[in-house]
Amino acid sequence: MEPDIVPPTVDAIRRWSGVEPPNAAALHGLADMAHLIADIERARAGLAFEDEPSGFEAALLDLKEPG
């Protein structure tokens, strides 16, 4: 069963570009988008850049090239 995101995405692709997904692999890729969006939403929920600016500065210093 395909995720709910697939039919409206196929419809949007059809309206914007005038093409249909070319094959089953393309539809499978669209179905994976639902998982990707959920993963990104979970990651965003844990991000709090403003809460830890010193952590960002420490990361920059750790990655600084020597010299």
N, CA, C and O atoms as a Maestro MAE file, in Angstrom:
{
 s_m_m2io_version
 :::
 2.0.0
}

f_m_ct {
 s_m_title
 :::
 protein
 m_atom[268] {
  # First column is atom index #
  i_m_mmod_type
  r_m_x_coord
  r_m_y_coord
  r_m_z_coord
  i_m_residue_number
  s_m_chain_name
  s_m_pdb_residue_name
  s_m_pdb_atom_name
  i_m_atomic_number
  :::
  1 25 0.847 -1.187 0.000 1 A "MET " " N  " 7
  2 3 0.000 0.000 0.000 1 A "MET " " CA " 6
  3 2 0.886 1.242 0.000 1 A "MET " " C  " 6
  4 15 1.835 1.346 0.777 1 A "MET " " O  " 8
  5 25 0.565 2.163 -0.869 2 A "GLU " " N  " 7
  6 3 1.391 3.372 -0.964 2 A "GLU " " CA " 6
  7 2 0.953 4.418 0.059 2 A "GLU " " C  " 6
  8 15 -0.226 4.515 0.400 2 A "GLU " " O  " 8
  9 25 1.920 5.196 0.542 3 A "PRO " " N  " 7
  10 3 1.593 6.257 1.502 3 A "PRO " " CA " 6
  11 2 0.653 7.299 0.895 3 A "PRO " " C  " 6
  12 15 0.559 7.433 -0.325 3 A "PRO " " O  " 8
  13 25 -0.031 8.026 1.759 4 A "ASP " " N  " 7
  14 3 -0.990 9.044 1.317 4 A "ASP " " CA " 6
  15 2 -0.344 10.151 0.499 4 A "ASP " " C  " 6
  16 15 -1.037 10.850 -0.241 4 A "ASP " " O  " 8
  17 25 0.966 10.326 0.615 5 A "ILE " " N  " 7
  18 3 1.640 11.422 -0.081 5 A "ILE " " CA " 6
  19 2 1.779 11.160 -1.588 5 A "ILE " " C  " 6
  20 15 1.934 12.102 -2.366 5 A "ILE " " O  " 8
  21 25 1.726 9.896 -2.001 6 A "VAL " " N  " 7
  22 3 2.013 9.559 -3.402 6 A "VAL " " CA " 6
  23 2 0.990 10.123 -4.383 6 A "VAL " " C  " 6
  24 15 1.394 10.820 -5.315 6 A "VAL " " O  " 8
  25 25 -0.318 9.865 -4.232 7 A "PRO " " N  " 7
  26 3 -1.261 10.378 -5.245 7 A "PRO " " CA " 6
  27 2 -1.221 11.903 -5.428 7 A "PRO " " C  " 6
  28 15 -1.190 12.363 -6.569 7 A "PRO " " O  " 8
  29 25 -1.222 12.713 -4.341 8 A "PRO " " N  " 7
  30 3 -1.177 14.155 -4.594 8 A "PRO " " CA " 6
  31 2 0.160 14.611 -5.188 8 A "PRO " " C  " 6
  32 15 0.211 15.594 -5.927 8 A "PRO " " O  " 8
  33 25 1.233 13.899 -4.866 9 A "THR " " N  " 7
  34 3 2.530 14.260 -5.442 9 A "THR " " CA " 6
  35 2 2.556 13.941 -6.926 9 A "THR " " C  " 6
  36 15 3.049 14.740 -7.722 9 A "THR " " O  " 8
  37 25 2.034 12.788 -7.307 10 A "VAL " " N  " 7
  38 3 1.941 12.428 -8.731 10 A "VAL " " CA " 6
  39 2 1.087 13.457 -9.462 10 A "VAL " " C  " 6
  40 15 1.419 13.875 -10.571 10 A "VAL " " O  " 8
  41 25 -0.009 13.859 -8.838 11 A "ASP " " N  " 7
  42 3 -0.882 14.863 -9.450 11 A "ASP " " CA " 6
  43 2 -0.155 16.203 -9.606 11 A "ASP " " C  " 6
  44 15 -0.282 16.862 -10.638 11 A "ASP " " O  " 8
  45 25 0.598 16.600 -8.592 12 A "ALA " " N  " 7
  46 3 1.341 17.862 -8.674 12 A "ALA " " CA " 6
  47 2 2.407 17.797 -9.768 12 A "ALA " " C  " 6
  48 15 2.606 18.767 -10.498 12 A "ALA " " O  " 8
  49 25 3.090 16.661 -9.882 13 A "ILE " " N  " 7
  50 3 4.098 16.501 -10.940 13 A "ILE " " CA " 6
  51 2 3.426 16.610 -12.303 13 A "ILE " " C  " 6
  52 15 3.941 17.265 -13.210 13 A "ILE " " O  " 8
  53 25 2.278 15.964 -12.438 14 A "ARG " " N  " 7
  54 3 1.548 15.991 -13.708 14 A "ARG " " CA " 6
  55 2 1.146 17.427 -14.068 14 A "ARG " " C  " 6
  56 15 1.269 17.839 -15.222 14 A "ARG " " O  " 8
  57 25 0.666 18.183 -13.076 15 A "ARG " " N  " 7
  58 3 0.219 19.556 -13.353 15 A "ARG " " CA " 6
  59 2 1.379 20.490 -13.653 15 A "ARG " " C  " 6
  60 15 1.285 21.311 -14.565 15 A "ARG " " O  " 8
  61 25 2.472 20.382 -12.904 16 A "TRP " " N  " 7
  62 3 3.590 21.312 -13.064 16 A "TRP " " CA " 6
  63 2 4.447 20.993 -14.284 16 A "TRP " " C  " 6
  64 15 4.914 21.902 -14.970 16 A "TRP " " O  " 8
  65 25 4.655 19.705 -14.556 17 A "SER " " N  " 7
  66 3 5.588 19.376 -15.631 17 A "SER " " CA " 6
  67 2 4.950 18.630 -16.788 17 A "SER " " C  " 6
  68 15 5.556 18.488 -17.850 17 A "SER " " O  " 8
  69 25 3.734 18.153 -16.588 18 A "GLY " " N  " 7
  70 3 3.043 17.455 -17.662 18 A "GLY " " CA " 6
  71 2 3.542 16.042 -17.892 18 A "GLY " " C  " 6
  72 15 3.305 15.483 -18.963 18 A "GLY " " O  " 8
  73 25 4.224 15.446 -16.925 19 A "VAL " " N  " 7
  74 3 4.710 14.074 -17.081 19 A "VAL " " CA " 6
  75 2 4.152 13.188 -15.982 19 A "VAL " " C  " 6
  76 15 3.780 13.657 -14.907 19 A "VAL " " O  " 8
  77 25 4.103 11.914 -16.274 20 A "GLU " " N  " 7
  78 3 3.722 10.894 -15.304 20 A "GLU " " CA " 6
  79 2 5.002 10.243 -14.784 20 A "GLU " " C  " 6
  80 15 6.016 10.244 -15.483 20 A "GLU " " O  " 8
  81 25 4.976 9.689 -13.574 21 A "PRO " " N  " 7
  82 3 6.150 8.936 -13.132 21 A "PRO " " CA " 6
  83 2 6.458 7.839 -14.156 21 A "PRO " " C  " 6
  84 15 5.549 7.129 -14.587 21 A "PRO " " O  " 8
  85 25 7.705 7.695 -14.541 22 A "PRO " " N  " 7
  86 3 8.046 6.818 -15.652 22 A "PRO " " CA " 6
  87 2 7.913 5.327 -15.365 22 A "PRO " " C  " 6
  88 15 7.699 4.551 -16.296 22 A "PRO " " O  " 8
  89 25 8.032 4.901 -14.118 23 A "ASN " " N  " 7
  90 3 8.013 3.456 -13.850 23 A "ASN " " CA " 6
  91 2 7.762 3.198 -12.363 23 A "ASN " " C  " 6
  92 15 7.565 4.123 -11.574 23 A "ASN " " O  " 8
  93 25 7.777 1.920 -12.011 24 A "ALA " " N  " 7
  94 3 7.526 1.526 -10.626 24 A "ALA " " CA " 6
  95 2 8.602 2.066 -9.685 24 A "ALA " " C  " 6
  96 15 8.313 2.396 -8.534 24 A "ALA " " O  " 8
  97 25 9.843 2.156 -10.172 25 A "ALA " " N  " 7
  98 3 10.924 2.682 -9.329 25 A "ALA " " CA " 6
  99 2 10.653 4.138 -8.947 25 A "ALA " " C  " 6
  100 15 10.937 4.546 -7.821 25 A "ALA " " O  " 8
  101 25 10.112 4.913 -9.866 26 A "ALA " " N  " 7
  102 3 9.791 6.312 -9.566 26 A "ALA " " CA " 6
  103 2 8.694 6.399 -8.509 26 A "ALA " " C  " 6
  104 15 8.771 7.228 -7.602 26 A "ALA " " O  " 8
  105 25 7.689 5.560 -8.619 27 A "LEU " " N  " 7
  106 3 6.624 5.542 -7.615 27 A "LEU " " CA " 6
  107 2 7.154 5.076 -6.260 27 A "LEU " " C  " 6
  108 15 6.728 5.578 -5.220 27 A "LEU " " O  " 8
  109 25 8.071 4.130 -6.269 28 A "HIS " " N  " 7
  110 3 8.690 3.674 -5.021 28 A "HIS " " CA " 6
  111 2 9.487 4.817 -4.381 28 A "HIS " " C  " 6
  112 15 9.467 4.989 -3.162 28 A "HIS " " O  " 8
  113 25 10.182 5.590 -5.210 29 A "GLY " " N  " 7
  114 3 10.923 6.745 -4.696 29 A "GLY " " CA " 6
  115 2 10.000 7.767 -4.056 29 A "GLY " " C  " 6
  116 15 10.324 8.334 -3.013 29 A "GLY " " O  " 8
  117 25 8.853 8.004 -4.677 30 A "LEU " " N  " 7
  118 3 7.877 8.915 -4.079 30 A "LEU " " CA " 6
  119 2 7.371 8.375 -2.752 30 A "LEU " " C  " 6
  120 15 7.168 9.140 -1.809 30 A "LEU " " O  " 8
  121 25 7.168 7.077 -2.668 31 A "ALA " " N  " 7
  122 3 6.702 6.479 -1.416 31 A "ALA " " CA " 6
  123 2 7.751 6.657 -0.320 31 A "ALA " " C  " 6
  124 15 7.403 6.845 0.845 31 A "ALA " " O  " 8
  125 25 9.035 6.600 -0.687 32 A "ASP " " N  " 7
  126 3 10.100 6.815 0.290 32 A "ASP " " CA " 6
  127 2 10.117 8.246 0.812 32 A "ASP " " C  " 6
  128 15 10.636 8.500 1.899 32 A "ASP " " O  " 8
  129 25 9.560 9.177 0.054 33 A "MET " " N  " 7
  130 3 9.534 10.577 0.487 33 A "MET " " CA " 6
  131 2 8.766 10.737 1.796 33 A "MET " " C  " 6
  132 15 9.127 11.580 2.617 33 A "MET " " O  " 8
  133 25 7.727 9.954 2.005 34 A "ALA " " N  " 7
  134 3 6.968 10.045 3.246 34 A "ALA " " CA " 6
  135 2 7.866 9.733 4.438 34 A "ALA " " C  " 6
  136 15 7.785 10.400 5.469 34 A "ALA " " O  " 8
  137 25 8.724 8.719 4.299 35 A "HIS " " N  " 7
  138 3 9.649 8.368 5.386 35 A "HIS " " CA " 6
  139 2 10.690 9.462 5.579 35 A "HIS " " C  " 6
  140 15 11.032 9.808 6.710 35 A "HIS " " O  " 8
  141 25 11.191 10.005 4.479 36 A "LEU " " N  " 7
  142 3 12.187 11.070 4.557 36 A "LEU " " CA " 6
  143 2 11.619 12.302 5.255 36 A "LEU " " C  " 6
  144 15 12.280 12.892 6.109 36 A "LEU " " O  " 8
  145 25 10.402 12.691 4.896 37 A "ILE " " N  " 7
  146 3 9.764 13.851 5.518 37 A "ILE " " CA " 6
  147 2 9.567 13.610 7.011 37 A "ILE " " C  " 6
  148 15 9.798 14.511 7.818 37 A "ILE " " O  " 8
  149 25 9.145 12.408 7.385 38 A "ALA " " N  " 7
  150 3 8.959 12.085 8.809 38 A "ALA " " CA " 6
  151 2 10.286 12.148 9.557 38 A "ALA " " C  " 6
  152 15 10.340 12.640 10.684 38 A "ALA " " O  " 8
  153 25 11.356 11.653 8.936 39 A "ASP " " N  " 7
  154 3 12.681 11.707 9.569 39 A "ASP " " CA " 6
  155 2 13.138 13.148 9.756 39 A "ASP " " C  " 6
  156 15 13.688 13.493 10.803 39 A "ASP " " O  " 8
  157 25 12.918 13.981 8.764 40 A "ILE " " N  " 7
  158 3 13.320 15.382 8.864 40 A "ILE " " CA " 6
  159 2 12.506 16.094 9.941 40 A "ILE " " C  " 6
  160 15 13.051 16.901 10.694 40 A "ILE " " O  " 8
  161 25 11.207 15.804 10.022 41 A "GLU " " N  " 7
  162 3 10.380 16.417 11.062 41 A "GLU " " CA " 6
  163 2 10.855 16.014 12.455 41 A "GLU " " C  " 6
  164 15 10.869 16.841 13.367 41 A "GLU " " O  " 8
  165 25 11.247 14.743 12.629 42 A "ARG " " N  " 7
  166 3 11.769 14.300 13.925 42 A "ARG " " CA " 6
  167 2 13.080 15.011 14.246 42 A "ARG " " C  " 6
  168 15 13.310 15.404 15.390 42 A "ARG " " O  " 8
  169 25 13.932 15.175 13.253 43 A "ALA " " N  " 7
  170 3 15.208 15.860 13.471 43 A "ALA " " CA " 6
  171 2 14.975 17.327 13.830 43 A "ALA " " C  " 6
  172 15 15.638 17.867 14.715 43 A "ALA " " O  " 8
  173 25 14.038 17.963 13.145 44 A "ARG " " N  " 7
  174 3 13.748 19.372 13.431 44 A "ARG " " CA " 6
  175 2 13.247 19.556 14.852 44 A "ARG " " C  " 6
  176 15 13.546 20.563 15.494 44 A "ARG " " O  " 8
  177 25 12.486 18.590 15.344 45 A "ALA " " N  " 7
  178 3 11.948 18.699 16.696 45 A "ALA " " CA " 6
  179 2 13.066 18.707 17.733 45 A "ALA " " C  " 6
  180 15 12.914 19.296 18.804 45 A "ALA " " O  " 8
  181 25 14.181 18.062 17.426 46 A "GLY " " N  " 7
  182 3 15.287 18.005 18.372 46 A "GLY " " CA " 6
  183 2 16.278 19.133 18.230 46 A "GLY " " C  " 6
  184 15 17.156 19.285 19.079 46 A "GLY " " O  " 8
  185 25 16.165 19.928 17.186 47 A "LEU " " N  " 7
  186 3 17.107 21.012 16.962 47 A "LEU " " CA " 6
  187 2 16.724 22.240 17.767 47 A "LEU " " C  " 6
  188 15 15.560 22.639 17.811 47 A "LEU " " O  " 8
  189 25 17.703 22.818 18.387 48 A "ALA " " N  " 7
  190 3 17.478 24.050 19.133 48 A "ALA " " CA " 6
  191 2 18.757 24.873 19.076 48 A "ALA " " C  " 6
  192 15 19.453 25.022 20.080 48 A "ALA " " O  " 8
  193 25 19.056 25.398 17.919 49 A "PHE " " N  " 7
  194 3 20.290 26.154 17.705 49 A "PHE " " CA " 6
  195 2 20.407 27.312 18.689 49 A "PHE " " C  " 6
  196 15 21.482 27.558 19.235 49 A "PHE " " O  " 8
  197 25 19.319 28.015 18.913 50 A "GLU " " N  " 7
  198 3 19.359 29.179 19.783 50 A "GLU " " CA " 6
  199 2 19.639 28.799 21.238 50 A "GLU " " C  " 6
  200 15 20.174 29.606 21.999 50 A "GLU " " O  " 8
  201 25 19.277 27.564 21.626 51 A "ASP " " N  " 7
  202 3 19.494 27.130 22.999 51 A "ASP " " CA " 6
  203 2 20.959 26.813 23.293 51 A "ASP " " C  " 6
  204 15 21.384 26.904 24.444 51 A "ASP " " O  " 8
  205 25 21.730 26.448 22.284 52 A "GLU " " N  " 7
  206 3 23.103 26.015 22.495 52 A "GLU " " CA " 6
  207 2 24.086 26.676 21.531 52 A "GLU " " C  " 6
  208 15 24.787 25.964 20.812 52 A "GLU " " O  " 8
  209 25 24.165 27.983 21.487 53 A "PRO " " N  " 7
  210 3 25.107 28.601 20.552 53 A "PRO " " CA " 6
  211 2 26.548 28.236 20.864 53 A "PRO " " C  " 6
  212 15 27.372 28.172 19.952 53 A "PRO " " O  " 8
  213 25 26.875 27.994 22.136 54 A "SER " " N  " 7
  214 3 28.251 27.642 22.469 54 A "SER " " CA " 6
  215 2 28.610 26.277 21.877 54 A "SER " " C  " 6
  216 15 29.769 26.040 21.535 54 A "SER " " O  " 8
  217 25 27.634 25.383 21.752 55 A "GLY " " N  " 7
  218 3 27.887 24.094 21.120 55 A "GLY " " CA " 6
  219 2 28.263 24.268 19.663 55 A "GLY " " C  " 6
  220 15 29.120 23.544 19.156 55 A "GLY " " O  " 8
  221 25 27.647 25.203 18.989 56 A "PHE " " N  " 7
  222 3 27.964 25.475 17.596 56 A "PHE " " CA " 6
  223 2 29.373 26.040 17.491 56 A "PHE " " C  " 6
  224 15 30.146 25.648 16.617 56 A "PHE " " O  " 8
  225 25 29.699 26.958 18.382 57 A "GLU " " N  " 7
  226 3 31.041 27.534 18.365 57 A "GLU " " CA " 6
  227 2 32.094 26.471 18.647 57 A "GLU " " C  " 6
  228 15 33.157 26.479 18.025 57 A "GLU " " O  " 8
  229 25 31.818 25.559 19.573 58 A "ALA " " N  " 7
  230 3 32.758 24.480 19.872 58 A "ALA " " CA " 6
  231 2 32.934 23.571 18.659 58 A "ALA " " C  " 6
  232 15 34.043 23.119 18.376 58 A "ALA " " O  " 8
  233 25 31.853 23.305 17.951 59 A "ALA " " N  " 7
  234 3 31.946 22.474 16.750 59 A "ALA " " CA " 6
  235 2 32.798 23.157 15.689 59 A "ALA " " C  " 6
  236 15 33.595 22.501 15.017 59 A "ALA " " O  " 8
  237 25 32.637 24.463 15.532 60 A "LEU " " N  " 7
  238 3 33.465 25.190 14.568 60 A "LEU " " CA " 6
  239 2 34.940 25.105 14.939 60 A "LEU " " C  " 6
  240 15 35.795 24.914 14.074 60 A "LEU " " O  " 8
  241 25 35.231 25.246 16.213 61 A "LEU " " N  " 7
  242 3 36.624 25.168 16.642 61 A "LEU " " CA " 6
  243 2 37.205 23.753 16.439 61 A "LEU " " C  " 6
  244 15 38.372 23.608 16.073 61 A "LEU " " O  " 8
  245 25 36.402 22.732 16.674 62 A "ASP " " N  " 7
  246 3 36.844 21.355 16.456 62 A "ASP " " CA " 6
  247 2 37.172 21.092 14.998 62 A "ASP " " C  " 6
  248 15 38.079 20.316 14.695 62 A "ASP " " O  " 8
  249 25 36.442 21.731 14.089 63 A "LEU " " N  " 7
  250 3 36.624 21.492 12.655 63 A "LEU " " CA " 6
  251 2 37.610 22.458 12.016 63 A "LEU " " C  " 6
  252 15 37.908 22.341 10.827 63 A "LEU " " O  " 8
  253 25 38.110 23.392 12.778 64 A "LYS " " N  " 7
  254 3 39.026 24.402 12.236 64 A "LYS " " CA " 6
  255 2 40.306 23.724 11.760 64 A "LYS " " C  " 6
  256 15 40.882 22.879 12.445 64 A "LYS " " O  " 8
  257 25 40.730 24.122 10.564 65 A "GLU " " N  " 7
  258 3 41.970 23.572 10.014 65 A "GLU " " CA " 6
  259 2 43.164 24.162 10.756 65 A "GLU " " C  " 6
  260 15 43.166 25.341 11.111 65 A "GLU " " O  " 8
  261 25 44.166 23.340 10.984 66 A "PRO " " N  " 7
  262 3 45.360 23.861 11.673 66 A "PRO " " CA " 6
  263 2 46.098 24.870 10.814 66 A "PRO " " C  " 6
  264 15 46.070 24.812 9.585 66 A "PRO " " O  " 8
  265 25 46.747 25.780 11.482 67 A "GLY " " N  " 7
  266 3 47.563 26.727 10.729 67 A "GLY " " CA " 6
  267 2 47.096 28.053 10.853 67 A "GLY " " C  " 6
  268 15 47.680 28.969 10.274 67 A "GLY " " O  " 8
  :::
 }
 m_bond[267] {
  # First column is bond index #
  i_m_from
  i_m_to
  i_m_order
  :::
  1 1 2 1
  2 2 3 1
  3 3 4 2
  4 3 5 1
  5 5 6 1
  6 6 7 1
  7 7 8 2
  8 7 9 1
  9 9 10 1
  10 10 11 1
  11 11 12 2
  12 11 13 1
  13 13 14 1
  14 14 15 1
  15 15 16 2
  16 15 17 1
  17 17 18 1
  18 18 19 1
  19 19 20 2
  20 19 21 1
  21 21 22 1
  22 22 23 1
  23 23 24 2
  24 23 25 1
  25 25 26 1
  26 26 27 1
  27 27 28 2
  28 27 29 1
  29 29 30 1
  30 30 31 1
  31 31 32 2
  32 31 33 1
  33 33 34 1
  34 34 35 1
  35 35 36 2
  36 35 37 1
  37 37 38 1
  38 38 39 1
  39 39 40 2
  40 39 41 1
  41 41 42 1
  42 42 43 1
  43 43 44 2
  44 43 45 1
  45 45 46 1
  46 46 47 1
  47 47 48 2
  48 47 49 1
  49 49 50 1
  50 50 51 1
  51 51 52 2
  52 51 53 1
  53 53 54 1
  54 54 55 1
  55 55 56 2
  56 55 57 1
  57 57 58 1
  58 58 59 1
  59 59 60 2
  60 59 61 1
  61 61 62 1
  62 62 63 1
  63 63 64 2
  64 63 65 1
  65 65 66 1
  66 66 67 1
  67 67 68 2
  68 67 69 1
  69 69 70 1
  70 70 71 1
  71 71 72 2
  72 71 73 1
  73 73 74 1
  74 74 75 1
  75 75 76 2
  76 75 77 1
  77 77 78 1
  78 78 79 1
  79 79 80 2
  80 79 81 1
  81 81 82 1
  82 82 83 1
  83 83 84 2
  84 83 85 1
  85 85 86 1
  86 86 87 1
  87 87 88 2
  88 87 89 1
  89 89 90 1
  90 90 91 1
  91 91 92 2
  92 91 93 1
  93 93 94 1
  94 94 95 1
  95 95 96 2
  96 95 97 1
  97 97 98 1
  98 98 99 1
  99 99 100 2
  100 99 101 1
  101 101 102 1
  102 102 103 1
  103 103 104 2
  104 103 105 1
  105 105 106 1
  106 106 107 1
  107 107 108 2
  108 107 109 1
  109 109 110 1
  110 110 111 1
  111 111 112 2
  112 111 113 1
  113 113 114 1
  114 114 115 1
  115 115 116 2
  116 115 117 1
  117 117 118 1
  118 118 119 1
  119 119 120 2
  120 119 121 1
  121 121 122 1
  122 122 123 1
  123 123 124 2
  124 123 125 1
  125 125 126 1
  126 126 127 1
  127 127 128 2
  128 127 129 1
  129 129 130 1
  130 130 131 1
  131 131 132 2
  132 131 133 1
  133 133 134 1
  134 134 135 1
  135 135 136 2
  136 135 137 1
  137 137 138 1
  138 138 139 1
  139 139 140 2
  140 139 141 1
  141 141 142 1
  142 142 143 1
  143 143 144 2
  144 143 145 1
  145 145 146 1
  146 146 147 1
  147 147 148 2
  148 147 149 1
  149 149 150 1
  150 150 151 1
  151 151 152 2
  152 151 153 1
  153 153 154 1
  154 154 155 1
  155 155 156 2
  156 155 157 1
  157 157 158 1
  158 158 159 1
  159 159 160 2
  160 159 161 1
  161 161 162 1
  162 162 163 1
  163 163 164 2
  164 163 165 1
  165 165 166 1
  166 166 167 1
  167 167 168 2
  168 167 169 1
  169 169 170 1
  170 170 171 1
  171 171 172 2
  172 171 173 1
  173 173 174 1
  174 174 175 1
  175 175 176 2
  176 175 177 1
  177 177 178 1
  178 178 179 1
  179 179 180 2
  180 179 181 1
  181 181 182 1
  182 182 183 1
  183 183 184 2
  184 183 185 1
  185 185 186 1
  186 186 187 1
  187 187 188 2
  188 187 189 1
  189 189 190 1
  190 190 191 1
  191 191 192 2
  192 191 193 1
  193 193 194 1
  194 194 195 1
  195 195 196 2
  196 195 197 1
  197 197 198 1
  198 198 199 1
  199 199 200 2
  200 199 201 1
  201 201 202 1
  202 202 203 1
  203 203 204 2
  204 203 205 1
  205 205 206 1
  206 206 207 1
  207 207 208 2
  208 207 209 1
  209 209 210 1
  210 210 211 1
  211 211 212 2
  212 211 213 1
  213 213 214 1
  214 214 215 1
  215 215 216 2
  216 215 217 1
  217 217 218 1
  218 218 219 1
  219 219 220 2
  220 219 221 1
  221 221 222 1
  222 222 223 1
  223 223 224 2
  224 223 225 1
  225 225 226 1
  226 226 227 1
  227 227 228 2
  228 227 229 1
  229 229 230 1
  230 230 231 1
  231 231 232 2
  232 231 233 1
  233 233 234 1
  234 234 235 1
  235 235 236 2
  236 235 237 1
  237 237 238 1
  238 238 239 1
  239 239 240 2
  240 239 241 1
  241 241 242 1
  242 242 243 1
  243 243 244 2
  244 243 245 1
  245 245 246 1
  246 246 247 1
  247 247 248 2
  248 247 249 1
  249 249 250 1
  250 250 251 1
  251 251 252 2
  252 251 253 1
  253 253 254 1
  254 254 255 1
  255 255 256 2
  256 255 257 1
  257 257 258 1
  258 258 259 1
  259 259 260 2
  260 259 261 1
  261 261 262 1
  262 262 263 1
  263 263 264 2
  264 263 265 1
  265 265 266 1
  266 266 267 1
  267 267 268 2
  :::
 }
}
